[in-house]
Amino acid sequence: MGAKRTSDLIPLCHPLPLNDCKVTLTAQPPFADGSAEVVIECRAETEARTGVEMEALTGASVAALTLYDMGKALTHDIVIKEIRLLEKTGGKSDYLAP
């Protein structure tokens, strides 16, 4: 739902018809100090002649905020960090994170 609402949340983003959007949450093994980490990935697709990186980034960000909202009953010591684009194809250019 977050990816679908990108144009409502981000100024100057126009609405795109999404063909597909998948959000994946992967729990990582706990660290030595007992803390844990969850990796969130969002993949979005459209047939429109533009990139959908803002939709994917918004989808991942909303998923992170949702996880925070669910976990705050246990602790407020949750950190959301490093939201970044990993790969983009289509639109004006392609991108692959180093």
BAPANU-308372 format. One record per residue (C-alpha): residue in three letters; residue number from 1; y, z, x. Coordinates in nm, 3 decimals. Layout:
BAPANU-308372
resn  resi  Y  Z  X
ALA  NUM  Y  Z  X .
...
***
This chain:
BAPANU-308372
resn  resi  Y  Z  X
MET  1  0.000  0.000  0.000 .
GLY  2  0.236  0.068  0.290 .
ALA  3  0.201  -0.288  0.422 .
LYS  4  0.274  -0.429  0.076 .
ARG  5  0.598  -0.227  0.056 .
THR  6  0.737  -0.337  0.394 .
SER  7  1.019  -0.542  0.242 .
ASP  8  1.125  -0.236  0.036 .
LEU  9  1.128  -0.008  0.341 .
ILE  10  1.261  -0.224  0.627 .
PRO  11  1.606  -0.385  0.590 .
LEU  12  1.609  -0.766  0.614 .
CYS  13  1.228  -0.797  0.587 .
HIS  14  1.138  -1.043  0.315 .
PRO  15  0.829  -0.993  0.095 .
LEU  16  0.516  -1.175  0.214 .
PRO  17  0.200  -1.258  0.020 .
LEU  18  -0.073  -1.075  0.211 .
ASN  19  -0.417  -1.237  0.206 .
ASP  20  -0.580  -0.937  0.367 .
CYS  21  -0.488  -0.597  0.506 .
LYS  22  -0.734  -0.353  0.660 .
VAL  23  -0.657  -0.006  0.796 .
THR  24  -0.914  0.156  1.025 .
LEU  25  -0.909  0.520  1.135 .
THR  26  -1.129  0.617  1.431 .
ALA  27  -1.174  0.982  1.529 .
GLN  28  -1.190  1.028  1.906 .
PRO  29  -1.402  1.298  2.074 .
PRO  30  -1.218  1.633  2.096 .
PHE  31  -1.025  1.713  2.414 .
ALA  32  -1.115  2.011  2.635 .
ASP  33  -0.841  2.220  2.470 .
GLY  34  -0.999  2.164  2.126 .
SER  35  -0.734  1.922  2.003 .
ALA  36  -0.836  1.591  1.851 .
GLU  37  -0.702  1.240  1.817 .
VAL  38  -0.732  0.969  1.552 .
VAL  39  -0.662  0.604  1.638 .
ILE  40  -0.523  0.401  1.347 .
GLU  41  -0.536  0.022  1.346 .
CYS  42  -0.392  -0.204  1.077 .
ARG  43  -0.470  -0.577  1.061 .
ALA  44  -0.272  -0.794  0.819 .
GLU  45  -0.311  -1.164  0.734 .
THR  46  -0.105  -1.418  0.543 .
GLU  47  -0.097  -1.795  0.504 .
ALA  48  0.284  -1.791  0.505 .
ARG  49  0.457  -1.956  0.800 .
THR  50  0.578  -1.629  0.948 .
GLY  51  0.437  -1.335  1.136 .
VAL  52  0.309  -1.025  0.960 .
GLU  53  0.355  -0.780  1.246 .
MET  54  0.604  -0.569  1.049 .
GLU  55  0.352  -0.539  0.764 .
ALA  56  0.078  -0.429  1.005 .
LEU  57  0.308  -0.181  1.183 .
THR  58  0.427  -0.039  0.851 .
GLY  59  0.067  -0.011  0.727 .
ALA  60  -0.033  0.184  1.039 .
SER  61  0.277  0.405  1.018 .
VAL  62  0.217  0.492  0.652 .
ALA  63  -0.149  0.568  0.732 .
ALA  64  -0.034  0.805  1.010 .
LEU  65  0.210  0.978  0.773 .
THR  66  -0.066  1.007  0.512 .
LEU  67  -0.297  1.167  0.768 .
TYR  68  -0.017  1.409  0.860 .
ASP  69  0.036  1.495  0.493 .
MET  70  -0.335  1.569  0.450 .
GLY  71  -0.361  1.770  0.772 .
LYS  72  -0.049  1.984  0.737 .
ALA  73  -0.245  2.234  0.527 .
LEU  74  -0.442  2.310  0.846 .
THR  75  -0.159  2.285  1.100 .
HIS  76  0.191  2.152  1.140 .
ASP  77  0.119  2.089  1.508 .
ILE  78  0.031  1.722  1.441 .
VAL  79  0.194  1.456  1.659 .
ILE  80  0.233  1.090  1.561 .
LYS  81  0.278  0.879  1.871 .
GLU  82  0.269  0.532  2.020 .
ILE  83  0.295  0.292  1.730 .
ARG  84  0.277  -0.055  1.884 .
LEU  85  0.185  -0.415  1.829 .
LEU  86  -0.147  -0.508  1.993 .
GLU  87  -0.183  -0.872  1.892 .
LYS  88  -0.004  -1.136  1.685 .
THR  89  -0.094  -1.495  1.613 .
GLY  90  0.100  -1.745  1.404 .
GLY  91  0.467  -1.763  1.321 .
LYS  92  0.696  -1.878  1.602 .
SER  93  0.484  -1.733  1.884 .
ASP  94  0.164  -1.551  1.969 .
TYR  95  0.148  -1.213  2.143 .
LEU  96  -0.126  -1.012  2.312 .
ALA  97  -0.044  -0.668  2.451 .
PRO  98  -0.118  -0.631  2.825 .
***
